[in-house]
Amino acid sequence: MDRNWGILLVESEYVYRAIAKGDEEAVEGLVKHTFMHFLGDDYWKWKYSRNPNFDPSLVAVAEKDGKIVGCNHWLLRDIKLSSSLVGKAILCADIAVDPNHRERGVGKSLLLLLRSSRPSSTKGAVVNYMFADPELSKRLYRPAVGYIPIPTSTVRYTKRWSWREYIRRLEETHMEMIPKGGFSGKGVKREFKVVFHVLGAPPLTIAVNQGGIEASEENVEDADLTVKCDLTTLVSLRRKEKRMRRFLKAWLTRKLKVKGSLFGIISLYRNLHLVQEIFR
Amino acid sequence: MEEYSLRTYEEGDAVELTGLFNEVYKGYAGFVPKTLEYWLWSCLDRPDVEKEGIMVVAYGGKIVAYAVVGKTGNIWELCFDHAHKREALVSLILENATEYLIRVGADSVTLNLPSEDTALRETCEKLGFFEVPPDTMFLSVLDFEQFLQLLSCAKKEKLMDFNEDFLIKFKGAPFWISPYVAIKIENGRTKIEDRNTPHKVLIETDPTTLTSILFGTAKPLWALLRFRLKIYPLRKFRTVLKWFSLLRLNDPWFFPKSDCG
């Protein structure tokens, strides 16, 4: 160990340690695979090796049989905790775990390792923060290290003129999305078509059939269902937890307007998981 | 009469742009002060940013606004001098950013704004933008001793008439957090003491509750009523609640997209 860590975790099949010389390529590959649809190929090199604040002693990796299967990057920075108070903070940046090793506590162990490592306690940082999916945070980060959500005065605005990227991603992955047993259910026709009219965006048509899913930017006339909503509502339906309750609430409060045949509504209800996959 | 002129980034702009960024956002919690080197890395060197994507608005030879627009559709930074007509500046920048993004093949444009700037939000809505949920920020305290001392130093004047000895005992503290923090406050001065020093008030809580109280997401009285905060002797509860209310951080948190990605 050349990073003066003092801690090395060996848990069942995995070894958790600091990043070492020679690991960079594997870590970069893992991050690229996990996040490439956000920022492209050069992301890791830019964010870490070229970052003026990058400190390799704040990067942990998980290894199994000599292969890097997980990593967690922390970045030290000064931050204003209030208008008159500046403190040192650590941004818990990308946590990436190989898809074949997820749901086995690798991410949690990486977090715990960094939290308890000597470098993280000797840099003078008083707080640790991260930007994360609320569902993931509730399930993983909060129980592991006690993160609390911070009330923010940040609002986000967006404008969309095309669904090209969603359609391309859907074409790449649609075969993986077909649930076991296919899309059809008892008493439900095998094919259905939904048009999404999302505020501030062109229409998006999703056709589900036995062969899979097709998406297009056409506003088709023969759709079984027309869904009108804003992106916030759609994003809230993306989350698995209590999705059905949120769907019904959005429907009853008219945030989500669904128009079409009963068959269409039942089909959408049965395939609500698609919303998560399509709009992820 | 002078007019706003829009151009793309030119060599030598970075110093002025960094200064404008630091000036505009310095009042927010969550602000990460930027050095020139850090700005160049976080904006100009960003993989999806090209010089054409950095839009600069000048007025009378001075830079009054800029936006860093990435080809992925993200406006990483949007900054403008508040002394100028923000609606005009933002409209000019967003219209050009949208044109640029359509030209480079992006599907959408996304930006972060401070929520209290209603005029700016209305401008965005007029331009066809819609609100979506921002990234959720999560925080935890790494070192309560240091954090409480830092808070106390910042709020020294408010603590001037405060004289008390507290011992905070954390229930269920993970192994990296010290289970006890002993604090002595005397005429505004806060000292971290040895845990065995005699104390007048014992506060029993857990790290998450204390973090929530200090960052204003939970009310101390609420925590007390739900037994997530215990005070011994109980008659000192007013003192403890007052102390927490003096330490509490209430400023709004804002972070431009360049700080999250």
Interface residues (C-beta under 8 A of the other chain):
Chain A: F38 L39 G40 D41 D42 Y43 W46 R50 N51 P52 N53 R77 D78 I79 K80 L81 S82 S83 S84 L85 V86 G87 I90 R115 S116 S120 S121 G124 A125 V126 V127 N128 Y129 M130 F131 A132 D133 P134 S137 Y141 R142 V145 G146 Y147 I148 P149 I150 P151 T152 S153 T154 V155 R156 Y157 T158 K159 R160 W161 S162 W163 R164 E165 Y166 L199 G200 A201 D230 L231 T232 V235 S236
Chain B: K26 G27 Y28 A29 G30 F31 V32 P33 T35 E37 Y38 W41 D45 R46 P47 D48 T72 T98 I102 D107 S108 V109 T110 L111 N112 L113 P114 S115 E116 R121 C124 E125 L127 G128 F129 F130 E131 V132 P133 P134 D135 T136 M137 F138 L139 S140 V141 L142 D143 Q146 F147 L150 L151 A154 P174 F175 W176 P207 T208 T211 S212 F215 G216 T217 L249 N250 D251 P252 W253 F254 F255 C260 G261
